[in-house]
Amino acid sequence: MPRCSFCKKNYEFPRGLSLILNDGNILYFCSSKCKKNQLKLKRDNKKVNWIRKDKSLDVPLEEDRKRA
């Protein structure tokens, strides 16, 4: 499971984007929203309010369990 480079959220493999830079670094993004915020808008992920700031990001919340 890749982890988003911007919001640090784990996501399933067929979703999201993988961007390989010229220097060989690989950036993984779970959505185009994360990609635009990091690359185009140059935002800091610590200052964005919509990112979940839980210590346990790997454990899904109860809301996420209900959707699945």
C-alpha positions in Angstrom: 0.0 0.0 0.0 1.5 3.3 -1.0 1.3 6.3 1.4 0.4 9.7 0.1 3.3 12.2 0.1 1.1 15.1 1.1 -1.6 13.8 3.6 0.3 10.7 4.7 -2.8 8.5 4.1 -2.6 4.9 3.0 -4.6 4.0 -0.1 -5.2 1.0 -2.3 -2.8 0.5 -5.2 -5.1 1.0 -8.3 -6.1 4.4 -7.0 -4.0 7.6 -6.9 -1.0 8.8 -8.8 2.7 8.0 -8.8 5.0 10.7 -10.0 8.6 10.0 -10.7 10.9 13.0 -10.6 14.0 13.5 -12.7 16.2 13.0 -9.6 14.7 9.5 -9.1 12.4 10.4 -6.2 8.9 8.9 -6.3 5.9 10.9 -5.0 2.7 9.1 -4.3 -0.6 11.0 -4.2 -4.0 9.6 -3.1 -6.0 12.2 -5.1 -5.6 15.2 -7.4 -6.4 17.4 -4.5 -3.2 16.4 -2.7 -1.2 16.6 -5.9 -2.4 20.2 -6.6 -1.8 21.3 -3.1 1.8 20.1 -3.0 3.1 20.7 -6.5 1.0 23.6 -7.9 0.1 25.6 -4.8 3.2 24.7 -2.8 1.3 24.3 0.4 2.7 23.0 3.6 0.8 19.9 4.7 1.1 20.9 8.4 -0.9 24.1 7.9 -3.8 22.6 5.9 -6.9 22.0 8.0 -8.5 19.1 6.0 -5.7 16.7 6.7 -6.3 14.2 9.6 -3.7 14.8 12.2 -4.1 11.6 14.2 -1.1 9.8 15.5 -2.5 6.5 14.2 -3.1 7.2 10.5 -3.0 3.5 9.6 -6.0 2.6 11.7 -9.3 3.6 9.9 -11.8 5.7 11.8 -15.2 4.3 12.8 -16.8 6.3 9.9 -14.4 4.6 7.4 -15.3 1.2 8.7 -19.1 1.9 8.2 -18.5 2.8 4.5 -16.7 -0.4 3.8 
